[in-house]
Amino acid sequence: MYISAQEATLTYAGSALDRLSEQRGDAKLIQSLRQNARNFVIAGEAFVLAKRESSFDAGLTDEEAAIAGEPLETALLGKDRNGRGHFARAVAAERIDAIKAHGGFIAVDLRSIALQGLVPPEELSSLATAKALLFWHERHRFCSNCGQPTKSAQAGWRRDCAACSAQHFPRTDPCVIMLAVHGEQCLLARQTRFPPGMWSALAGFVEPGESFEEAVRRETMEEAGIPSGRVAYFASQPWPFPMSIMIGCFVEAKSDKLKIDEVELEAARWVTKDECRLMLSGTHPARFFAPPPLAIAHHLIKTFVENGVNVFD
Ligand SMILES: [Zn+2]
C-alpha cells in the first residue's frame, strides 16, 4: 500500500539536511562548514541541550560545545538550507555532572527529547544520526581485521586502519517489525522488558543471507508459532538504540493458533480493531496500551485499524 504521508511523520526520519555524502573527503569544504557550525553534543547516553529564552537548542555554538567538553570524536551530519554545517560531537560521559552544574545546559536522553518535543521534529533525525554514528565510533576503535587502532576519516563516516589498510564503514542493523494479521484481528505481544500494560508488534533482527520477507516469516513462526503468507512493506524508521533500522511490515497469518516462545515473549494474543483503538487512544479498560506515536509499531497498528486486510493490497 502507498503511505507516503506516514513515512514523513515517523520520528527520527525526515532529515532537512543535505548529508553531503559525496563530499566528505573534501577537507576544505569541511573546514569551511566548521565556521559558525551547529554542534550536536552527546555525553554517554545524553544529549546536551543549551537553554535559550523559552526553549532548548540541540545545536550548540562552538563556544557552548567547548564548555561541554573536548570532543572524543566528531562527524559531519550535513549542511542545512542556509549553508550552515551541522556536526555530531561525542564528549566523555563523565562530563555530564560538570555540564549540568554549568547551568546553561540540560542533558537528556534521545527518547525523552522525542517524547517531550524538546527539539523541532526534523532535528530528531540529526540526533538519531549523531547517536548511532558516534556509538559506532566508540565500538570500532580497533580494526576487526588486525586488531590495531583505527582512525576516523571522511568527516567521521569511515575508520581507517594504518596497519593493514582496511577501511571500516558505519553499520546500521536491520530489524523487521511486523504486525501479523488474521482476518479482522492482529497479533500483539509483550516482552518482559516492556512497561506494564504495553503491547506491541513482533520484531527481530534480519540474519545474514535472509530477505526482509524471510525474516518476517521466520520471526513470526519462532515467536508465535504462526505460519505466514503475504508480507506487505509499510515503512522504515531509523532506530538509534543503539544503531538499527526498523523495517515495518504487515504479515498475513495462515493460522490463529498461537505457540508462544516463552523466552522471547511474556504473552501474545489476537486483538480486534475495536480493542486496538482503545489501546491506541489510552482508553482501554484494563489499561493496556499500544506503543507511543514515536514508534513505528504505533503506526502499524493504527494503519491496520483504519484499513483492515486492505493493508495487503
Ligand atoms: Zn587493520
py3Dmol code that shows the C-alpha trace and the ligand (Angstrom):
import py3Dmol

protein = """\
ATOM      1  CA  MET A   1       0.000   0.000   0.000  1.00  0.00           C
ATOM      2  CA  TYR A   2       1.088   3.561  -0.623  1.00  0.00           C
ATOM      3  CA  ILE A   3       1.624   5.539   2.573  1.00  0.00           C
ATOM      4  CA  SER A   4       3.876   8.499   1.776  1.00  0.00           C
ATOM      5  CA  ALA A   5       2.332  10.775   4.413  1.00  0.00           C
ATOM      6  CA  GLN A   6       3.041   8.157   7.026  1.00  0.00           C
ATOM      7  CA  GLU A   7       6.698   7.974   6.128  1.00  0.00           C
ATOM      8  CA  ALA A   8       7.152  11.717   6.563  1.00  0.00           C
ATOM      9  CA  THR A   9       5.843  11.672  10.105  1.00  0.00           C
ATOM     10  CA  LEU A  10       7.935   8.838  11.528  1.00  0.00           C
ATOM     11  CA  THR A  11      10.092  10.034  14.400  1.00  0.00           C
ATOM     12  CA  TYR A  12      13.870  10.051  13.728  1.00  0.00           C
ATOM     13  CA  ALA A  13      13.258  10.071   9.932  1.00  0.00           C
ATOM     14  CA  GLY A  14      12.800  13.112   7.735  1.00  0.00           C
ATOM     15  CA  SER A  15      16.089  14.995   7.937  1.00  0.00           C
ATOM     16  CA  ALA A  16      16.139  18.510   6.485  1.00  0.00           C
ATOM     17  CA  LEU A  17      19.917  18.326   5.956  1.00  0.00           C
ATOM     18  CA  ASP A  18      21.961  17.665   2.856  1.00  0.00           C
ATOM     19  CA  ARG A  19      24.176  14.824   4.112  1.00  0.00           C
ATOM     20  CA  LEU A  20      26.927  15.739   1.595  1.00  0.00           C
ATOM     21  CA  SER A  21      27.849  12.063   1.291  1.00  0.00           C
ATOM     22  CA  GLU A  22      29.945  12.634  -1.858  1.00  0.00           C
ATOM     23  CA  GLN A  23      31.938  15.495  -0.340  1.00  0.00           C
ATOM     24  CA  ARG A  24      33.063  14.139   2.994  1.00  0.00           C
ATOM     25  CA  GLY A  25      36.645  13.800   1.777  1.00  0.00           C
ATOM     26  CA  ASP A  26      36.841  17.488   0.819  1.00  0.00           C
ATOM     27  CA  ALA A  27      38.881  18.873   3.736  1.00  0.00           C
ATOM     28  CA  LYS A  28      38.489  22.473   2.549  1.00  0.00           C
ATOM     29  CA  LEU A  29      34.706  22.208   2.456  1.00  0.00           C
ATOM     30  CA  ILE A  30      34.589  20.530   5.868  1.00  0.00           C
ATOM     31  CA  GLN A  31      36.794  23.288   7.265  1.00  0.00           C
ATOM     32  CA  SER A  32      34.514  25.994   5.850  1.00  0.00           C
ATOM     33  CA  LEU A  33      31.442  24.236   7.265  1.00  0.00           C
ATOM     34  CA  ARG A  34      33.101  24.272  10.680  1.00  0.00           C
ATOM     35  CA  GLN A  35      32.709  28.075  10.746  1.00  0.00           C
ATOM     36  CA  ASN A  36      29.583  29.054  12.639  1.00  0.00           C
ATOM     37  CA  ALA A  37      28.558  25.378  12.876  1.00  0.00           C
ATOM     38  CA  ARG A  38      25.803  23.829  14.962  1.00  0.00           C
ATOM     39  CA  ASN A  39      27.224  21.107  17.214  1.00  0.00           C
ATOM     40  CA  PHE A  40      25.094  18.217  18.445  1.00  0.00           C
ATOM     41  CA  VAL A  41      26.894  17.052  21.553  1.00  0.00           C
ATOM     42  CA  ILE A  42      26.373  13.675  23.189  1.00  0.00           C
ATOM     43  CA  ALA A  43      27.871  12.669  26.537  1.00  0.00           C
ATOM     44  CA  GLY A  44      27.344   8.966  27.150  1.00  0.00           C
ATOM     45  CA  GLU A  45      23.618   8.408  26.533  1.00  0.00           C
ATOM     46  CA  ALA A  46      22.565  12.044  26.925  1.00  0.00           C
ATOM     47  CA  PHE A  47      22.446  14.940  24.509  1.00  0.00           C
ATOM     48  CA  VAL A  48      23.480  18.333  25.762  1.00  0.00           C
ATOM     49  CA  LEU A  49      20.851  20.991  25.024  1.00  0.00           C
ATOM     50  CA  ALA A  50      21.552  24.687  25.518  1.00  0.00           C
ATOM     51  CA  LYS A  51      18.938  26.670  27.416  1.00  0.00           C
ATOM     52  CA  ARG A  52      17.522  29.511  25.362  1.00  0.00           C
ATOM     53  CA  GLU A  53      14.949  32.084  26.494  1.00  0.00           C
ATOM     54  CA  SER A  54      11.891  29.844  26.458  1.00  0.00           C
ATOM     55  CA  SER A  55      13.150  26.666  24.808  1.00  0.00           C
ATOM     56  CA  PHE A  56      16.111  24.356  24.337  1.00  0.00           C
ATOM     57  CA  ASP A  57      18.534  24.118  21.435  1.00  0.00           C
ATOM     58  CA  ALA A  58      20.364  20.921  20.459  1.00  0.00           C
ATOM     59  CA  GLY A  59      22.639  22.829  18.050  1.00  0.00           C
ATOM     60  CA  LEU A  60      25.345  24.246  20.289  1.00  0.00           C
ATOM     61  CA  THR A  61      27.678  27.035  19.172  1.00  0.00           C
ATOM     62  CA  ASP A  62      31.426  26.285  19.153  1.00  0.00           C
ATOM     63  CA  GLU A  63      31.790  28.168  22.444  1.00  0.00           C
ATOM     64  CA  GLU A  64      28.992  26.189  24.069  1.00  0.00           C
ATOM     65  CA  ALA A  65      30.336  22.908  22.693  1.00  0.00           C
ATOM     66  CA  ALA A  66      33.774  23.759  24.112  1.00  0.00           C
ATOM     67  CA  ILE A  67      32.213  24.235  27.558  1.00  0.00           C
ATOM     68  CA  ALA A  68      30.546  20.803  27.222  1.00  0.00           C
ATOM     69  CA  GLY A  69      33.985  19.228  26.797  1.00  0.00           C
ATOM     70  CA  GLU A  70      36.799  18.159  24.497  1.00  0.00           C
ATOM     71  CA  PRO A  71      35.421  16.059  21.635  1.00  0.00           C
ATOM     72  CA  LEU A  72      36.395  12.392  21.579  1.00  0.00           C
ATOM     73  CA  GLU A  73      35.045  12.128  18.017  1.00  0.00           C
ATOM     74  CA  THR A  74      33.337  14.462  15.597  1.00  0.00           C
ATOM     75  CA  ALA A  75      31.360  13.736  12.438  1.00  0.00           C
ATOM     76  CA  LEU A  76      29.699  15.836   9.777  1.00  0.00           C
ATOM     77  CA  LEU A  77      25.923  15.450   9.835  1.00  0.00           C
ATOM     78  CA  GLY A  78      25.356  17.722   6.847  1.00  0.00           C
ATOM     79  CA  LYS A  79      24.507  21.199   5.703  1.00  0.00           C
ATOM     80  CA  ASP A  80      21.200  22.987   6.315  1.00  0.00           C
ATOM     81  CA  ARG A  81      19.300  25.076   3.771  1.00  0.00           C
ATOM     82  CA  ASN A  82      21.177  28.181   4.926  1.00  0.00           C
ATOM     83  CA  GLY A  83      24.506  26.509   4.178  1.00  0.00           C
ATOM     84  CA  ARG A  84      25.342  26.055   7.843  1.00  0.00           C
ATOM     85  CA  GLY A  85      27.304  22.944   8.845  1.00  0.00           C
ATOM     86  CA  HIS A  86      25.892  20.545  11.424  1.00  0.00           C
ATOM     87  CA  PHE A  87      28.316  18.311  13.325  1.00  0.00           C
ATOM     88  CA  ALA A  88      27.975  15.470  15.819  1.00  0.00           C
ATOM     89  CA  ARG A  89      30.362  15.562  18.704  1.00  0.00           C
ATOM     90  CA  ALA A  90      30.974  12.969  21.429  1.00  0.00           C
ATOM     91  CA  VAL A  91      32.337  14.032  24.787  1.00  0.00           C
ATOM     92  CA  ALA A  92      33.160  11.795  27.753  1.00  0.00           C
ATOM     93  CA  ALA A  93      30.167  10.534  29.736  1.00  0.00           C
ATOM     94  CA  GLU A  94      31.968  11.774  32.873  1.00  0.00           C
ATOM     95  CA  ARG A  95      31.346  15.330  31.663  1.00  0.00           C
ATOM     96  CA  ILE A  96      27.622  15.071  32.499  1.00  0.00           C
ATOM     97  CA  ASP A  97      27.923  16.377  36.071  1.00  0.00           C
ATOM     98  CA  ALA A  98      30.022  19.378  35.022  1.00  0.00           C
ATOM     99  CA  ILE A  99      27.606  20.129  32.141  1.00  0.00           C
ATOM    100  CA  LYS A 100      24.614  20.068  34.469  1.00  0.00           C
ATOM    101  CA  ALA A 101      26.459  22.145  37.080  1.00  0.00           C
ATOM    102  CA  HIS A 102      27.199  24.854  34.498  1.00  0.00           C
ATOM    103  CA  GLY A 103      23.591  25.994  34.492  1.00  0.00           C
ATOM    104  CA  GLY A 104      23.340  26.865  30.808  1.00  0.00           C
ATOM    105  CA  PHE A 105      22.570  23.324  29.675  1.00  0.00           C
ATOM    106  CA  ILE A 106      20.435  20.308  30.303  1.00  0.00           C
ATOM    107  CA  ALA A 107      21.454  16.712  29.490  1.00  0.00           C
ATOM    108  CA  VAL A 108      18.624  14.481  28.229  1.00  0.00           C
ATOM    109  CA  ASP A 109      18.417  11.072  26.559  1.00  0.00           C
ATOM    110  CA  LEU A 110      17.102  10.937  22.987  1.00  0.00           C
ATOM    111  CA  ARG A 111      13.884   9.118  23.777  1.00  0.00           C
ATOM    112  CA  SER A 112      12.899  11.753  26.342  1.00  0.00           C
ATOM    113  CA  ILE A 113      13.826  14.538  23.917  1.00  0.00           C
ATOM    114  CA  ALA A 114      11.459  12.998  21.336  1.00  0.00           C
ATOM    115  CA  LEU A 115       8.643  12.253  23.795  1.00  0.00           C
ATOM    116  CA  GLN A 116       8.758  15.734  25.294  1.00  0.00           C
ATOM    117  CA  GLY A 117       9.187  17.512  21.955  1.00  0.00           C
ATOM    118  CA  LEU A 118      12.259  19.400  23.173  1.00  0.00           C
ATOM    119  CA  VAL A 119      13.590  19.989  19.641  1.00  0.00           C
ATOM    120  CA  PRO A 120      11.876  20.500  16.252  1.00  0.00           C
ATOM    121  CA  PRO A 121      10.789  17.145  14.734  1.00  0.00           C
ATOM    122  CA  GLU A 122      13.158  17.402  11.748  1.00  0.00           C
ATOM    123  CA  GLU A 123      16.079  17.780  14.128  1.00  0.00           C
ATOM    124  CA  LEU A 124      15.397  14.408  15.755  1.00  0.00           C
ATOM    125  CA  SER A 125      16.822  12.874  12.607  1.00  0.00           C
ATOM    126  CA  SER A 126      20.146  14.654  13.210  1.00  0.00           C
ATOM    127  CA  LEU A 127      20.177  13.492  16.807  1.00  0.00           C
ATOM    128  CA  ALA A 128      19.423   9.928  15.695  1.00  0.00           C
ATOM    129  CA  THR A 129      22.248  10.050  13.157  1.00  0.00           C
ATOM    130  CA  ALA A 130      24.621  11.501  15.737  1.00  0.00           C
ATOM    131  CA  LYS A 131      23.730   8.888  18.338  1.00  0.00           C
ATOM    132  CA  ALA A 132      24.064   5.870  16.033  1.00  0.00           C
ATOM    133  CA  LEU A 133      27.210   7.119  14.306  1.00  0.00           C
ATOM    134  CA  LEU A 134      29.061   8.119  17.465  1.00  0.00           C
ATOM    135  CA  PHE A 135      28.127   4.812  19.118  1.00  0.00           C
ATOM    136  CA  TRP A 136      29.660   3.039  16.127  1.00  0.00           C
ATOM    137  CA  HIS A 137      32.876   5.071  16.506  1.00  0.00           C
ATOM    138  CA  GLU A 138      33.071   4.232  20.179  1.00  0.00           C
ATOM    139  CA  ARG A 139      32.757   0.497  19.471  1.00  0.00           C
ATOM    140  CA  HIS A 140      35.126   0.387  16.477  1.00  0.00           C
ATOM    141  CA  ARG A 141      38.286   1.982  17.774  1.00  0.00           C
ATOM    142  CA  PHE A 142      40.259  -1.130  16.830  1.00  0.00           C
ATOM    143  CA  CYS A 143      40.500  -2.859  13.478  1.00  0.00           C
ATOM    144  CA  SER A 144      38.372  -6.004  13.264  1.00  0.00           C
ATOM    145  CA  ASN A 145      40.853  -7.358  10.697  1.00  0.00           C
ATOM    146  CA  CYS A 146      44.188  -6.950  12.525  1.00  0.00           C
ATOM    147  CA  GLY A 147      43.426  -5.546  15.982  1.00  0.00           C
ATOM    148  CA  GLN A 148      45.391  -2.295  15.596  1.00  0.00           C
ATOM    149  CA  PRO A 149      43.861   1.120  16.433  1.00  0.00           C
ATOM    150  CA  THR A 150      41.716   2.736  13.733  1.00  0.00           C
ATOM    151  CA  LYS A 151      41.312   6.438  12.965  1.00  0.00           C
ATOM    152  CA  SER A 152      38.277   8.416  11.860  1.00  0.00           C
ATOM    153  CA  ALA A 153      38.261   9.517   8.190  1.00  0.00           C
ATOM    154  CA  GLN A 154      35.823  11.000   5.657  1.00  0.00           C
ATOM    155  CA  ALA A 155      34.458  13.567   8.112  1.00  0.00           C
ATOM    156  CA  GLY A 156      33.529  10.790  10.540  1.00  0.00           C
ATOM    157  CA  TRP A 157      31.953   8.361   8.055  1.00  0.00           C
ATOM    158  CA  ARG A 158      34.787   5.816   7.871  1.00  0.00           C
ATOM    159  CA  ARG A 159      37.505   4.429  10.105  1.00  0.00           C
ATOM    160  CA  ASP A 160      40.847   3.540   8.580  1.00  0.00           C
ATOM    161  CA  CYS A 161      43.462   1.118   9.830  1.00  0.00           C
ATOM    162  CA  ALA A 162      47.014   2.346   9.149  1.00  0.00           C
ATOM    163  CA  ALA A 163      48.481  -1.107   9.898  1.00  0.00           C
ATOM    164  CA  CYS A 164      46.571  -3.214   7.350  1.00  0.00           C
ATOM    165  CA  SER A 165      44.849  -0.504   5.236  1.00  0.00           C
ATOM    166  CA  ALA A 166      41.364  -1.866   5.977  1.00  0.00           C
ATOM    167  CA  GLN A 167      38.542   0.646   5.755  1.00  0.00           C
ATOM    168  CA  HIS A 168      35.572   0.274   8.089  1.00  0.00           C
ATOM    169  CA  PHE A 169      32.166   1.832   7.396  1.00  0.00           C
ATOM    170  CA  PRO A 170      29.368   2.731   9.835  1.00  0.00           C
ATOM    171  CA  ARG A 171      26.827  -0.013  10.296  1.00  0.00           C
ATOM    172  CA  THR A 172      23.094   0.017  10.725  1.00  0.00           C
ATOM    173  CA  ASP A 173      21.444  -3.209  11.846  1.00  0.00           C
ATOM    174  CA  PRO A 174      18.211  -4.136  10.023  1.00  0.00           C
ATOM    175  CA  CYS A 175      15.398  -5.264  12.283  1.00  0.00           C
ATOM    176  CA  VAL A 176      11.990  -6.327  10.972  1.00  0.00           C
ATOM    177  CA  ILE A 177       8.916  -5.332  12.937  1.00  0.00           C
ATOM    178  CA  MET A 178       5.718  -6.937  11.748  1.00  0.00           C
ATOM    179  CA  LEU A 179       2.075  -6.863  12.570  1.00  0.00           C
ATOM    180  CA  ALA A 180       0.580 -10.286  11.916  1.00  0.00           C
ATOM    181  CA  VAL A 181      -2.972 -10.005  10.624  1.00  0.00           C
ATOM    182  CA  HIS A 182      -5.617 -12.753  10.753  1.00  0.00           C
ATOM    183  CA  GLY A 183      -8.900 -11.534   9.314  1.00  0.00           C
ATOM    184  CA  GLU A 184     -10.156  -8.707  11.469  1.00  0.00           C
ATOM    185  CA  GLN A 185      -7.611  -9.253  14.238  1.00  0.00           C
ATOM    186  CA  CYS A 186      -3.927  -8.514  14.660  1.00  0.00           C
ATOM    187  CA  LEU A 187      -1.331 -10.141  16.865  1.00  0.00           C
ATOM    188  CA  LEU A 188       0.099  -8.113  19.744  1.00  0.00           C
ATOM    189  CA  ALA A 189       2.733  -9.349  22.133  1.00  0.00           C
ATOM    190  CA  ARG A 190       4.520  -8.419  25.318  1.00  0.00           C
ATOM    191  CA  GLN A 191       8.206  -8.699  26.029  1.00  0.00           C
ATOM    192  CA  THR A 192       9.135  -8.849  29.714  1.00  0.00           C
ATOM    193  CA  ARG A 193      11.124  -5.606  29.402  1.00  0.00           C
ATOM    194  CA  PHE A 194       8.016  -3.652  28.260  1.00  0.00           C
ATOM    195  CA  PRO A 195       6.372  -1.268  30.716  1.00  0.00           C
ATOM    196  CA  PRO A 196       3.329  -2.910  32.387  1.00  0.00           C
ATOM    197  CA  GLY A 197       0.293  -2.840  30.076  1.00  0.00           C
ATOM    198  CA  MET A 198       2.145  -2.153  26.823  1.00  0.00           C
ATOM    199  CA  TRP A 199       1.562  -4.480  23.868  1.00  0.00           C
ATOM    200  CA  SER A 200       3.343  -4.244  20.536  1.00  0.00           C
ATOM    201  CA  ALA A 201       4.087  -5.954  17.229  1.00  0.00           C
ATOM    202  CA  LEU A 202       6.596  -8.797  16.924  1.00  0.00           C
ATOM    203  CA  ALA A 203      10.148  -7.848  15.946  1.00  0.00           C
ATOM    204  CA  GLY A 204      13.533  -9.401  15.308  1.00  0.00           C
ATOM    205  CA  PHE A 205      16.875  -8.875  13.593  1.00  0.00           C
ATOM    206  CA  VAL A 206      17.417  -9.825   9.979  1.00  0.00           C
ATOM    207  CA  GLU A 207      20.085 -12.514   9.675  1.00  0.00           C
ATOM    208  CA  PRO A 208      22.835 -12.723   7.035  1.00  0.00           C
ATOM    209  CA  GLY A 209      21.555 -14.299   3.836  1.00  0.00           C
ATOM    210  CA  GLU A 210      17.934 -13.550   4.618  1.00  0.00           C
ATOM    211  CA  SER A 211      15.450 -11.278   2.830  1.00  0.00           C
ATOM    212  CA  PHE A 212      13.240  -8.987   4.893  1.00  0.00           C
ATOM    213  CA  GLU A 213      10.250 -11.141   3.961  1.00  0.00           C
ATOM    214  CA  GLU A 214      12.011 -14.316   5.091  1.00  0.00           C
ATOM    215  CA  ALA A 215      12.995 -12.662   8.375  1.00  0.00           C
ATOM    216  CA  VAL A 216       9.372 -11.585   8.940  1.00  0.00           C
ATOM    217  CA  ARG A 217       8.072 -15.140   8.357  1.00  0.00           C
ATOM    218  CA  ARG A 218      10.826 -16.759  10.437  1.00  0.00           C
ATOM    219  CA  GLU A 219      10.325 -14.458  13.424  1.00  0.00           C
ATOM    220  CA  THR A 220       6.533 -14.853  13.259  1.00  0.00           C
ATOM    221  CA  MET A 221       6.963 -18.617  13.351  1.00  0.00           C
ATOM    222  CA  GLU A 222       9.665 -18.600  16.046  1.00  0.00           C
ATOM    223  CA  GLU A 223       7.979 -16.183  18.420  1.00  0.00           C
ATOM    224  CA  ALA A 224       4.312 -17.052  17.935  1.00  0.00           C
ATOM    225  CA  GLY A 225       4.273 -20.409  16.096  1.00  0.00           C
ATOM    226  CA  ILE A 226       2.285 -18.840  13.276  1.00  0.00           C
ATOM    227  CA  PRO A 227       2.871 -19.888   9.644  1.00  0.00           C
ATOM    228  CA  SER A 228       2.534 -16.872   7.391  1.00  0.00           C
ATOM    229  CA  GLY A 229       1.857 -15.915   3.800  1.00  0.00           C
ATOM    230  CA  ARG A 230       1.917 -12.494   2.203  1.00  0.00           C
ATOM    231  CA  VAL A 231       4.258  -9.837   3.558  1.00  0.00           C
ATOM    232  CA  ALA A 232       3.493  -6.184   2.784  1.00  0.00           C
ATOM    233  CA  TYR A 233       6.082  -3.494   3.317  1.00  0.00           C
ATOM    234  CA  PHE A 234       4.823  -0.493   5.289  1.00  0.00           C
ATOM    235  CA  ALA A 235       7.629   1.974   6.073  1.00  0.00           C
ATOM    236  CA  SER A 236      11.013   2.086   7.794  1.00  0.00           C
ATOM    237  CA  GLN A 237      12.294   4.017  10.766  1.00  0.00           C
ATOM    238  CA  PRO A 238      15.846   4.769  11.916  1.00  0.00           C
ATOM    239  CA  TRP A 239      16.112   3.395  15.442  1.00  0.00           C
ATOM    240  CA  PRO A 240      19.368   4.521  17.070  1.00  0.00           C
ATOM    241  CA  PHE A 241      19.120   2.220  20.125  1.00  0.00           C
ATOM    242  CA  PRO A 242      21.916   1.675  19.532  1.00  0.00           C
ATOM    243  CA  MET A 243      22.108   1.596  15.712  1.00  0.00           C
ATOM    244  CA  SER A 244      19.231  -0.147  13.958  1.00  0.00           C
ATOM    245  CA  ILE A 245      16.685   0.481  11.286  1.00  0.00           C
ATOM    246  CA  MET A 246      13.184  -0.877  11.803  1.00  0.00           C
ATOM    247  CA  ILE A 247      11.581  -2.298   8.670  1.00  0.00           C
ATOM    248  CA  GLY A 248       7.844  -2.191   9.280  1.00  0.00           C
ATOM    249  CA  CYS A 249       5.680  -4.842   7.586  1.00  0.00           C
ATOM    250  CA  PHE A 250       2.288  -6.486   7.724  1.00  0.00           C
ATOM    251  CA  VAL A 251       2.247 -10.260   7.516  1.00  0.00           C
ATOM    252  CA  GLU A 252      -0.701 -12.475   6.712  1.00  0.00           C
ATOM    253  CA  ALA A 253      -1.158 -15.163   9.367  1.00  0.00           C
ATOM    254  CA  LYS A 254      -2.179 -18.560   7.954  1.00  0.00           C
ATOM    255  CA  SER A 255      -3.440 -19.720  11.335  1.00  0.00           C
ATOM    256  CA  ASP A 256      -4.559 -18.153  14.613  1.00  0.00           C
ATOM    257  CA  LYS A 257      -3.254 -20.979  16.825  1.00  0.00           C
ATOM    258  CA  LEU A 258      -0.524 -19.434  18.944  1.00  0.00           C
ATOM    259  CA  LYS A 259       2.517 -21.278  20.234  1.00  0.00           C
ATOM    260  CA  ILE A 260       4.489 -18.657  22.113  1.00  0.00           C
ATOM    261  CA  ASP A 261       8.259 -18.635  22.562  1.00  0.00           C
ATOM    262  CA  GLU A 262       8.343 -18.040  26.299  1.00  0.00           C
ATOM    263  CA  VAL A 263      11.981 -16.960  26.280  1.00  0.00           C
ATOM    264  CA  GLU A 264      11.266 -14.073  23.877  1.00  0.00           C
ATOM    265  CA  LEU A 265       7.719 -13.225  24.899  1.00  0.00           C
ATOM    266  CA  GLU A 266       5.756 -12.912  28.103  1.00  0.00           C
ATOM    267  CA  ALA A 267       2.435 -13.143  26.253  1.00  0.00           C
ATOM    268  CA  ALA A 268       0.815 -12.751  22.837  1.00  0.00           C
ATOM    269  CA  ARG A 269      -2.797 -12.578  21.746  1.00  0.00           C
ATOM    270  CA  TRP A 270      -5.130 -11.696  18.908  1.00  0.00           C
ATOM    271  CA  VAL A 271      -6.666  -8.263  19.269  1.00  0.00           C
ATOM    272  CA  THR A 272      -9.703  -6.867  17.454  1.00  0.00           C
ATOM    273  CA  LYS A 273      -9.705  -3.490  15.726  1.00  0.00           C
ATOM    274  CA  ASP A 274     -12.014  -2.075  18.392  1.00  0.00           C
ATOM    275  CA  GLU A 275      -9.680  -3.134  21.163  1.00  0.00           C
ATOM    276  CA  CYS A 276      -6.709  -1.749  19.213  1.00  0.00           C
ATOM    277  CA  ARG A 277      -8.489   1.605  19.034  1.00  0.00           C
ATOM    278  CA  LEU A 278      -8.799   1.680  22.814  1.00  0.00           C
ATOM    279  CA  MET A 279      -5.127   0.763  23.173  1.00  0.00           C
ATOM    280  CA  LEU A 280      -4.055   3.491  20.735  1.00  0.00           C
ATOM    281  CA  SER A 281      -6.096   6.150  22.495  1.00  0.00           C
ATOM    282  CA  GLY A 282      -5.143   5.082  26.015  1.00  0.00           C
ATOM    283  CA  THR A 283      -8.753   4.293  26.980  1.00  0.00           C
ATOM    284  CA  HIS A 284      -8.537   0.504  27.344  1.00  0.00           C
ATOM    285  CA  PRO A 285     -10.461  -0.699  30.442  1.00  0.00           C
ATOM    286  CA  ALA A 286      -7.560  -2.943  31.513  1.00  0.00           C
ATOM    287  CA  ARG A 287      -5.107  -0.083  30.913  1.00  0.00           C
ATOM    288  CA  PHE A 288      -3.480  -1.933  28.050  1.00  0.00           C
ATOM    289  CA  PHE A 289      -1.837   0.436  25.590  1.00  0.00           C
ATOM    290  CA  ALA A 290      -0.008   0.477  22.274  1.00  0.00           C
ATOM    291  CA  PRO A 291       3.495   1.982  21.897  1.00  0.00           C
ATOM    292  CA  PRO A 292       3.518   5.802  21.562  1.00  0.00           C
ATOM    293  CA  PRO A 293       3.446   7.531  18.138  1.00  0.00           C
ATOM    294  CA  LEU A 294       7.230   7.853  18.159  1.00  0.00           C
ATOM    295  CA  ALA A 295       7.458   4.093  17.480  1.00  0.00           C
ATOM    296  CA  ILE A 296       6.622   2.590  14.084  1.00  0.00           C
ATOM    297  CA  ALA A 297       4.609  -0.125  15.892  1.00  0.00           C
ATOM    298  CA  HIS A 298       2.016   2.527  16.765  1.00  0.00           C
ATOM    299  CA  HIS A 299       1.589   3.369  13.082  1.00  0.00           C
ATOM    300  CA  LEU A 300       1.412  -0.285  12.034  1.00  0.00           C
ATOM    301  CA  ILE A 301      -1.436  -0.871  14.493  1.00  0.00           C
ATOM    302  CA  LYS A 302      -3.185   2.389  13.558  1.00  0.00           C
ATOM    303  CA  THR A 303      -2.950   1.622   9.844  1.00  0.00           C
ATOM    304  CA  PHE A 304      -4.404  -1.868  10.403  1.00  0.00           C
ATOM    305  CA  VAL A 305      -7.292  -0.374  12.402  1.00  0.00           C
ATOM    306  CA  GLU A 306      -8.007   2.063   9.565  1.00  0.00           C
ATOM    307  CA  ASN A 307      -7.542  -0.357   6.657  1.00  0.00           C
ATOM    308  CA  GLY A 308      -8.071  -3.915   7.905  1.00  0.00           C
ATOM    309  CA  VAL A 309      -6.890  -6.606   5.477  1.00  0.00           C
ATOM    310  CA  ASN A 310      -6.561  -3.930   2.788  1.00  0.00           C
ATOM    311  CA  VAL A 311      -3.072  -3.357   4.143  1.00  0.00           C
ATOM    312  CA  PHE A 312      -2.050  -6.190   1.797  1.00  0.00           C
ATOM    313  CA  ASP A 313      -3.447  -4.534  -1.346  1.00  0.00           C
TER     314      ASP A 313
END
"""
ligand_1 = """\
1
ZN
Zn 43.866 -3.416 10.458
"""
view = py3Dmol.view(width=600, height=400)
view.addModel(protein, "pdb")
view.setStyle({"model": 0}, {"cartoon": {"style": "trace"}})
view.addModel(ligand_1, "xyz")
view.setStyle({"model": 1}, {"stick": {}})
view.zoomTo()
view.show()
